[in-house]
Amino acid sequence: MGLRIIVVLAVLMGVTGSPTTTVRPETTSVDTAAHPNSIPETEAAEDVMATGELNPNHYPAQRAAKVVQHYLTTRYGSPYRLFGLHRVHSGNAEDVGDSGRKYQLEISVHEIISNVGYKCSAEVFFPHGQKQESPQVQASCEELLNISTKAQEEALYQQYKMNQTLLSAQNLPDSHGHIEPDMKLLWHLGIVASSFIMLKESSENTLYNMAQVANITQLETEKEQLKFDCHTLLHDMVSQEILHWKLLFAWSPAEGVKVLQMEQLPHCQHCEKPPNTN
C-alpha cells in the first residue's frame, strides 16, 4: 500500500468503551528512535480484512492499535499527557457474524512528554453496516492514572482563566515544523480534542494522524470550563487526504477535555499544505 508517514507529527497522535484492558509499566524505557507508527512496505501482502493471527507490523493490526491510541488520549489526555503507539506485539482478528470484526491486541504505548512506556492488552470492534459506526474499544488503563500532572494542569488552568487577553494561535506547527514554546500546550489541547474526531471517524479503511492545528482561539470561560474554538487538520494515511474539522471544546483539570461540537469542513483547494505530509 506504500503509505507515507508523517515524520514529525505522527508519533504524537493517538473512544469510549467498557474497560477490560490491563496496562502495566514496561521495565525498559521506550526506544523513541524506532518510529511507532511506521508500517513496513510488505504490509500490502496481507489482506486488510484478514482473520486469525495478524502480522503486528502490517496495516490491519496497526490500524486497530491506532484506534486504541486515540481512545487512551480521549480518556487520559491533557496538556501535559499525550499518548503514542510504540509497538504492536501481537494481534488477532475474527469475524463476529455479520455484525463486524473484532481485534485483540497486545501493544506498547508511551506517554510522549514523560517518555514512559506501558504494555497494554486491548480489544477493538469495528461494526459493519450500511451506516458507519464508531469502533468500540474495551480498555482499562489504571496505571496511566499514576502519571500525576494535576499541579501543572491547575496552574495552567488558572493562568488561562486569568488572561487579560484571550489566547489565539495559528498553524501549530508552521510549515517548518516549528511551534513557539508558549503555544505548545495549546497544541497539546488541540491534539487531545482532535483524538475524539479520529476515534469517532476511524474504520477498517482509515489510519488517522493529526497534521496541524490550523487555528485555535480561547473563548470566554463558562461554568469554570475554559472553552476553545479550533480548526484542525487530520491526515488519513490510507487515502492521503487532509481533512479539515471545526471543533468547539472545553477543558478543566477536573473534567478533562470535552468536545461540545464537531463539524467536517469542505475540502479546501487553496489552503496551505500542512508540514511533513509528503
N, C-alpha and C positions, 0 to 999 in steps of 0.2 A: 504493500500500500504506500510505502515510501513517505510516511508522514514526516513533515518538517517540524522541528522542535523550537519553541521559544526558549532561547538560551538563558536570558536574564530572568524572565518573569515566571516561567512555567513552574519553577521549583516552589514558588510562593503560593501558588494556587493549586485542593483542595478542594438537612433531611430529618426528617423526623422519623422515628420508628420506635418499636418496643425494644428496650435494652436487654441484650443477652450476650454481648461480646465481652471477653475477658482481655484486659490490657495490663501489661506489666512492663516495668522499665527493663531495657536491654542492659546487659552488663558491660557492653563495649560502646564506645562513642560512635556516633554516626559519621560515616565517611561521606562528607558533602562533596568530595571531588567526583564521585560517581553520580551522574545526573539521575535523580529519582524518577523522572518522567520519560526517560529515553525508551524508545521502543525499537528493537532491532529490525533491520530491513527484512529479515527472514520471516517476520510475522505474516506476510502475505500467504505463506504456505499453509496457514491454519485457517479453517473455516471460521468466520466471525460468529457463526451460530453453533459452534461445536459443543458437544456434551461430553461428559466424563472428565477425566483428568486433563487439565489445561497446562500449556507451556506458560510459566509465570511471566516470561518476557514478551509474550505475544499480546495482540490487541484485546481479545476477549477478557483475559484476566486483568490487564492494565485498565481497561475501561471500567470494569466493576470496582476496582480498587480506587480509581479516581472519585467515584461516587462516595465511597467511604470517607475519603479526604474531605470532600465538600460537606458531608454530614458532620464530621468532627468539628469543622470550622464553624458551622452554624450553631452547634451546641456549646462549644467551648472557646470559640474565638473572641478576641478583644483587641484593642490597640496594642496590647503587649503579649498576645498569644496568637500565633498563626501556625497552621499545620501543613506539612508537606508529605507526599508519598515518597518514602525512601526505597522500598523494595517489596515486590510480591514474592513470597517464599513458595507458596503453593496455591492452587485453585482447582475447583471442581464445579462443573455446571450440569444441571439436569432440567429437563422439561417438566413442568408441573401441569400435566394435562394440556388443555388448550388455553389455560389462563395466563401462562407466562413462563419465564425461565428463572431459575434460582441459582445463585453463585455462592459458594462457600470458599472463604479466602483465609489464608494466613499471611499477614503483611507486616511490614515495619513502617511506622510513621515517625516523623520527628517534628518537634516544636522548633520553628525556624529561629526565633530570637534567642532562646537559651541553648539551642543546638543539642537538645536532649532527645534520645531515641526511645521508642516503645515498640513492643510487639503486640499485635492485635489479631484476634480472630473475629471475622465478620461474615454476615450473610446479607446478600443483596438480591432482591426480587424485582425483575423487570416485568410489569404487567403487559399482556398482549390484548389488543382490541382495536376497534375502529378509531376510538379516541385515545390519544396518547395520555397516559397517566404517569405521574412521578414514580420513580423507583422507591421501593420500601427497604429500609435499612434497619437491621437489628444490631444494636451496638450498646455496650455498657462500658464506659471508659473512666471508671472511678479514679484510676491512678493519675489521669490528666488533671483532675481537680487539685492534686497536690502541688501543681505549678501555681504558686501563690503570687498574684500580681495585684492584689486588692489595694495596697497602699499607692502604687503607681497610678492605678486607674482612678482612684478617688482624687488624687492630686490633679490629674489631667482633667477630670470632670469639673472640679472647682475652677480650674484655670479657664476652660472653655465657657463655663457658665457665667463667669465674671468678666468676660471680654468686653471691653468698651466698644470694639468694632467686631462684628460677626465675621468669622473666617470665610475665606474663599480661595480656591486654588484651581489651576487648570493644568492639564497634560502631566499627570503623575504616572509614570515618569515622562520626561520630554523625549524628543526624537533621538537624543544621545544616551538615553537610559538614565538620566540624572534626576534626582529628587532633592530639593533643598531639605536640610536636616529638620527644620521646624515644620515641614509638611509631611514627614514620613508617617506620623501617627494618623493623620487624616487619610493617607493612602491605605494604611492598615485597616481603618474602619471601612473604607471602600471595598477592600478585599473581602472582609467578613460579610458585608451586605451582599456583594455580588455572588458569594457562595450559595445564598438562598436561591438565586436565579439558576445557577449551574446545577444545583441539586434538583430543582423542580423540572428543568428542561432536559435533563440527561435521559438518554435512551440507549438501546443497544447499537445505535448508529451514530453516536456522538462521542466526543472526547474534549471536554471544555477546559480551557485555562483562561485566566484573566489577563488581558493585554494592557489595559490602561484605564485610569480614571480620567476621563476627558475633562470633566469639571465637577466640583463639589462645593456646595455653599451651605454654611451654617444658617439655620433659621431661628426664629425666636423660640426660646425654651417654653415648653408646655408641660405642666404637671410633673415637674422635676425631671423631664426627659429632654435631653438635647436632641434636636431634630436637624436633619440634613437632607438637602436635595442633591441628587447625584446622577450624572450621566456616565455610564461605564461601558467599556468596550470589551467584549468577550471573543476569544479565538476558538472556533471549532476546528480542531486539528484534523478531523476527517474530511470535511468539506473545504477547509482552508478559508472559510468565511469569517469576516469580522462582523460581529453582531452588536448593535447599539441598543442599550437599555436605559430607561429612565427609572430612577428609584427615589422613593421617599422613605427614609428610615429614621428610627430613634435609637438612642443609646444612653444608658446609665450603668454605673458599676453594679447596681443591684439587679437590674433587669436584663443586662446584656444588650445585644443588637436585635432590634425588631424591625422587620420590613413592613411598612404600612401600605405601600403601593408599589407596583412594578408594571412597567409598560414597555414592550418592544417597539423601538422606533424604526421608521422606514430606512432602508439601506441608503447610505449617504455616498453618492458618486464622487463628490468633490472634497470629501473630508480628508485631512492629512492622515496618512497611514501611521498607525502606532508603531513604536520601536520594536525591533527584533522579532518580526513575524515572518521573515524570509527563511 
